[in-house]
Structure formats: C-alpha cells, structure tokens
Amino acid sequence: MAVTKIHSIKTTLKNAIDYIYNGYKTDDEIYVKTHLCSRENAHKEFELTKKQFNSRTKKLAHHLIQSFVPEEVSFEESHQVGIELCEKILGDQYEYVLATHIDKDHIHNHIIFNSIDVDEGMIYHSYYGSYMNIRNQSDRLCKDHNLSVIYQETHRETNKIKQRKFVDWYDWNEDKKGSSYKSSIQFDIDTVIKQSINWQNFLSKMERCGY
C-alpha cells in the first residue's frame, strides 16, 4: 500500500530538487531518474520551458510523494513503481525528476515535475480530482505489484466528488471565488474549449489534464 500527497513549489525549486537527490537518501543516486531534463540543470530547464510558452504561472513545479508501508516493498520495486506512476500520470508531457529515498523504514518516492507540459505549455491544475487520479493510479500499480491497497478509503473519497452539491451560501461563495473543485473543473473545460479545434481534440486535451 502507498500513501500519496502533493503540493506546489513556488520558491527555491533548485533546493527542493537537490534535497530529493541527496546521495545518502538515494544510495549515491542509484535510485534517481530524470525525464526530458538533466540532473544538474532540471530547475533551469523547467524555467526555460515556461519562457518558451510565455507562461505566467507562479507555480514553479509540483512535488508528489508516494510512501510505502515499512518492509512491504524492496528499494528496487518501490523505484519501479515510482517510474510507472510517472508514466501513468505524466507520460511524455512533463519534465520530471524522481528519487527514491531508502534511508527511512518507510521507503518513499519523491517526484518533482514541471507545472506546465512540454507540448503546448498547458498548466497542470492540481485539485481534488487530479489528486484522486494520482491516488487511483497509485493503488492500481500497488495491486499490480501485489502490494496492499486500502479500497474503502479510496471509494469513500471518490464518492465525496459524486455526492457533493451546492446546499448553502458558503458553497456558492466558494464557487464564486473559484475555490471549489467545481470551479476548477469549469475553468479547465473553458480553457480547453478555447484551445480545441474539434470534439476529439477537446477530449484528448481533457485527458491530458487528468480527466
């Protein structure tokens, strides 16, 4: 079983990347992988990609952590699961760096990926729905690797999205401010519609946004 969490990086991207690459934590960087970027200059390459698309996002990157149950998975397998998770949620659209930390009882993967994709400069929107996609993909990979999975928790969190309704002023006001997950979805749809040339193109772009 793996527990996942994600947060945005708005400052000191280089420090964050240097931290996850720590040789003591990664067995002298044996359990390290980069994709579409280099080890030494990943932070600069992330920024260069943003400049190429004239991106104004204030988020430098996203930091995803995938932690495993102690003594349930080997160093090699946890690193492989991390690679497969990146392939599932990021594919070839995002620059990322992956490091597996083996210095604690609970082995865990650190994944730092750019906040925009390399194809069209589209912003990765991190919200409840995109997080649940990460959780579900992580759970499927754990199952494929014969690791334990907490199904009840996953179903309970998924049902929150399906059952949520606007029932009071607070919900309405959060939506007005753009703070609710419904607003995030609507924003993504509106943005992708403007960039799509036909229905299939729209569906393809929405998939790449995590839907």
Buried (B, 14 or more C-beta within 10 A) or exposed (E): BBBBEBEBBEEEBEEBBEBBBBEEBBBEEEBBBBBBBEEEEBBEBBBEBBEEBEBEBEBBBBBBBBBBBEEBBEBEBBBBBBBBBBEBBBEEBBBBBBBBBBEEEBBBBBBBBBBBBBEEBBBBBBBBBBBBBBBBBBBBBBEEBEBEBBEEEBEEBBEEEEEEEEEEEEBEEBBEEEEBBBBBBEEBBEBBEEEBEEEEEBEEBBEBBBB
